[in-house]
Amino acid sequence: MEAREAELKALQARARVGAATPAEVLAAAERVSQARLALYRANLDLALALEDLARAAGLTLDALRGLLRPLETKGGTSGAPPGSRGP
């Protein structure tokens, strides 16, 4: 998302001095919109997956978030279940 927005700003600056065409700027703006939509979809998918996981675990969504919060602050896990030993 940030890379697409930076690309758009750069093209807008280039367009102001005649080094980029309006079509290039519009194409960059479309890429920003596509990136934004992909981000919204990913957040929706995450929210739905968290709800499904909470339901499967028999927890409320808040309780699940409480369990996941320590993992988020540590940057995630190695993929191994908690308490397991790596190779």
Buried (B, 14 or more C-beta within 10 A) or exposed (E): EEEBBEBBEEBBEBBEEEEBEEEBBEEBBEBBEEBEEEEEEEEEEEEEEBEEEBEEEEBEEEEBEEEEEEEEEEEEEEEEEEEEEEE
